[in-house]
Amino acid sequence: MLNQQCAILTVIDSYIQPLLIHVLSTDKLGVCCKTIEIDSMSSSCGKVQGDRFKLSIPYAKQNLTWNVLFDSQCPEMGPDFVFNDNTFLADMDVDALSAKVPSLAKWNPNDENALLNVLRELLSCYKQHQVQLLQKQARLQLEYNMLMNSGEVKTEDVEVILLPSSSKPTEARFLISLSVDVSQLEIRTCKSESDIAMLLVTFSGTDWSRITPQLYFSKSLEESLSGTGELHLPHFPSDTYLLRYIPKVKKYIAGKVNSVVQSLKRRRDYIAACSFIHHKCLLEYDSINCKYVTFLVCVDDFFACVHIRFPFGFPQEPPLVELRSIYHLTQRTAYSERLKYPYDVSWSPKFMVERLCQTIYSYLQTFKFNSIKNCSGNQS
């Protein structure tokens, strides 16, 4: 994200630049797995370098728009803020604000984290403001209080917001960071500390009885679970509560994780069976993700490659098997055919491979004939 803001950072006031760099390079501020972005920038005194900018801050799957106003002629003074929510900090006195946002009251222009600290404290104030608004709605108040008193989640793992920001909201959102065990997942593209599952529950309708749950994963976790199919969250009845629904979602995620683990184990066992049966003819295989394996077969001095690729639904779905000629080309690509063969998910990986090989060897003469027939006019 910081690289995307380079053009903006070249025209910003030199005093403000390090403050803004620390804000934009922060991976996570609150529950959301998104970074803060700059929407626009301007100058307070007509200079080329900007000292006023609009930040888009992720919160409860919304983007809060906060205007940050510096005065480059008085760098020792802290920034002013203009919020897109007119109800936020509307009636707070100076002493209360100083207590809640001490990094602004005791602004330190030499601290590169000064602006980031102020934003953290203001975001905490904004969440408290939304929780107070929540207390005016009986159903939502009960939901939040039950959740906070249960020990199921921590206060810092929940963000709430009422929309629109007026006296008559029509929608309430609860964004909850779920603690889930993903230690069984072996293939990781990022550190496990970055793995986050977030449950967004939207309440609307009369008495907040229309409830829509949505599940989001951090990028690293989404990549790991990408082979488990579409998300189909458990139903959220209007007469139940978040406190009782969250364990169901955690169980659902645990099932997804287990599905990935079992699929990897079965793929690994399948490739091991291929290696055992065709150990002298094994050409290549995916030793990390176990997504494919290729080996050589021969009948009557005719050789062909067998390329096996595992679909996302394996072992419920059979592997995709393709025969490839090593002699014949079609449009500069090896002549190939997709092979149909008997398959049963209850079979052991070794028996799966044995049945596949029976089909391959019984079909290889036909494949030889087809490759010669279809490529007779092409250069071998």
N, C-alpha and C positions, 0 to 999 in steps of 0.2 A: 504493500500500500504506500509506503514511504516513497518508493521510486515513482509512483504515479503522481506524486505531489511535487516533484522536483522543479517543474516550471513555476509553480507558485512560490516555492521557497527561495527562488532566485530573485524575487521582487519584494520580499518581505523585509521589514526593518531588521537590522543586524542584531539589535537587542532582543527582539521577540523571537528570532529564528530558532535559537536553541530550545526555548520554551516550547515552541510548537513542534519541533522535531520529536521531543520526548512524548508529547501527546499523541502524535500520529504513529509513532513506532510502538505504542502500547498494544499488545495483542488482545487484551481482554479487559474491559471496564464494566463490571457488573456481570450479569448472568450470560448475556449474549456472546456468541463467538464471532463478533464482528469488531472491526476497528473504527475509530472515529475518522471522519472525512471532512475535508473543507469544501463547502459549497460555493463560497465566493469570498472576495477580499477587496478592501478599499483603503483609502488613506484619509486621515483626519485633517491633514493640512496641505493637501494638494501635492505632496511629494510623490516620487515614483515608487518608493518603498511603502508597502502597505502596513498598517498597524491596526486594522479592524477587519475581522473576518467572521464568517458564519460557519459554525460547526454543526455537523450532523452526527448526533450521538445515539447509538443503539440502546434501546431500553424496552423491554417487554415486547420484542418483535415490532417495535415502532422506531421511528427516527425523530428524536427531539431536536428541534432547531434552536440553537442558542447563539446569539450574537455576542461576540467578545470584543470589547472596545478598549483599546490601549490608547495612550497619548505618547507618541514617540518623543515629544519634546520634554516630557517629564517621566523618564523611564523608571524612576524610583517609586512611582505610584502604581498601585495595582490596577487591574482591569475592572471595567464596569460590564454588566451583563444585561441583555434584553432577552427574555424568554418568550417562546411561542405560546406558552400557557399563561394567560393573564392572572390566573388564580394563584399561581405559585409565588410565594414570598410577597404577596400583595400587602399584607398587614403586619409584617414582622418588624419589630423595632431594632434599632442598631445594636443594643446589647445582646439581644437574642441571636441576631445574625452573627455577631462576633463569636459567640459561644459555639454556634453550629458550624461556622466556616472559619476556623482560626487561621488557616493558611492565607486567607484573604485579609483578615484583620491585621495580621502580622506579616504582611507581604515582604518577601525577601527577594529582591531583584537579582541576587547573585546565585540563587538556587535554581538550577536548570529544571528541577521537578516542581517548581512553584506553581505553575499553571495546572499541571497534571493533578497536584494535590488539591487545588481549589475545585477542579472539576469532580474529583472523587467525592469531596465533601458536599458539593452542591447536588450531586446525583443521589447521595444518601438522604439529603434533605427532601429531594423531590419524591423519593420513595416513601418517606414518612408522610409527606403531604398527600400522596395517593392513598396510603393506608387510612389516614384520617377521613378522607372522602368515602372510603369503603365502609366505614363504620355507620354511615347514614343509610345503608342498604342492608336490611335484616339478613337476607340470604347470604350475601357476600361477606358480611361481618362474621356470620357463623362459620362460613367456609374458612376464612382466614384465621380466625381465632382457634378453631379446632386444629388446623394445620400447624400453627405455631406452638400450641400446647402439647402436641403429640410426640415431638422428638423425631418424627419421621424425616423432616428436612430442617435445615438451619435457616435462620432469618436471612442471611446473606445469599441464600440460594433461591430466593423467591422475589420476583418483581411483579407488581400489580399496577394496573392503569385503568382508569375510567375514560371512555370516549363517547362523544367529544368532550373536551375540557370545558364543561359548562355546568349549570345547575341541574340539567336534565340529561344525564348520560344514558345512552342506549346500549352500550356494550362495555363489558368488563373483561379484562384479560389477566390471567395468572400465568406467568412464565416461571417454570420450576426446573431447576437443575437437579437431575436425578443421580444419585450415587449408585452406580452399577459396577459389577465385577466383570471386567473384560480381560483378566489376567490369563485366561485360557487361550486367547487369540495369539497365535505364534507370529503371524506375519504382520509386522508393524512398519508403516512408512514414517511415522512420527513418534515422539516419546509418548509413553502411556499417560503422562500427566495432562496431555492435551485432549484426551478422550472425554467427550462430554455428550450426554444425552439430555435433551431439553423437552419438557412437556408443556405445550401451550394449550391452555383450556380457556375458551371464550364463552362467556355467559351473555345471553341476550334474551329478548322476549319478555312477556309478562312475568313478573316475579322472578326474573332471571332463570326461567325454567328451560330455555333452549340452550343446550350445551354442546359445544363442538371441540373435541380434543384433537390435537395435532402433535406429532412427534418429530423432533429434529435432532440430527446428530452433527457433531463436529466433523470436519472434512476427513480427518484420519480415521474416525470410527465409521463414517459413512462408506469409505473405501473398503474397509474390512468386512462390512455387512452387505456389500453391494450384490453378492450372489445369493441372497436369501429371499429374493422376490419382493413384491410390493408390500407396503405397510398396510396392515388391516388391524387397527387398534381395537381393543375390546370396547363394546358399547358402553356409553356413559348414561345410565338412566337418570331421569330428572329427579327421582326420589332418593338418589344416593349422594354421597359426599366425596370431595376430593381425597380426603383422608383414607377412604376405603377404595378409591379408584387407583391411587398411585401404586399400591402393591401389585395390582393386576398388570399395570404397565411394566413394572419392573420384572415381573414373571414373564411377560411377553418378550421383553428385550433379552432376558436370560435364555429364552427358547431360541431366539435368533442367533445368539452367540453360540449356543450348543450346536445349532444346525451348521454353522460355519466350521466349528471344530470337527464335527463328525464327517462332514463332507471332505475336509482336508485329509483326515485319517483314511477314508475310503479311497480317495484319489492316490494317496501315497501307497496304500496296499495294492491297488490296481497296477501302478507303475512297477512296484516290486515284483508282482506276478509276471508282468511282461519281461522284466529283466531276468527273472529265473528261467522262464520258458525259452526266451530268445537272447540269452546272455551273450552269445557270440555275434548276434546280428543287430544288437541295439545301436541305433545311430545317435539319437539325442533324446533328452527329456528335460522337463522343467523341474529342477531340483529344489526350487524355493517355493513356488506357489502350486506346483504339481498340476499344471493346467493342460499339459500335452505330453505325448511320448511318440517316438517314431522308431520303427524297426524294419528290417529287411526280411523278405520272404522269397522263396525260390521253388519253382516246380519245373522239372525238365529243362534246367539251365535258363529259365526265364525268371528274371529278378524284378521285384516291385517293392516299393516302399509302402508301408502301412502307417498312416498318420492318424493318431487318435487324439481328439480334443474333448475335454470335459465341459459340458454345459453348466450353467449356474445351478440348474436343478439336480445335478448328480448327487446321490445315486438314484433318486426317484426317476430322473430322466436318463436314458442310456447315453453312453459316450458317442460322439460323432466320429465315424470311421470312414476314412477316405483311402482308396488305393491309388497310388501314383506310379506311372510308368517311368523307368529310368532311361528308356530308349526313345520315346516319342514325345514330340512337342506339338502343341496347338497354340498358335499365336504366341510363341516364345515361352509358353508355360507347359509344364509337364502334363501329359494327358492323365486325367484322373476321373474316378467314379466314386460316388457316395455308396457305401455298402449297407444293405439291410441285413440284419442278423437277429437270432433269438436272444432275448434278454429278460431277466427277471431280477428285480431289486433284492429279492431274498437270497439270491445266490451269493456265494463267497467270491471275492475278487479273483481268486485263482480259477474257480470254475467259470466265471464270466469270460476270462481270457481264453480258457480252453475251448469253450463253445464258439467264441469269436474266431479262433484259429481254424476250427473245423470248417466254418463257413468260408473263410478266406481261401483255404487250400482247395476246397471243392469248387470255388468260383474262379480260381486263378487262370485256368485255361481259357475260360470265356473272356476274362479281362484281357488276356494276351491277344485273343482274336479281335476283340473290339478296338484295342489300341492300334493294332496293325491296320485294321479296316478304316478307322477314322483318321489315321495319320499317314496313309499310304502316299498322299500327295505332298506331304511336308518333309522337310529335311530332318533326319534323325539326329 
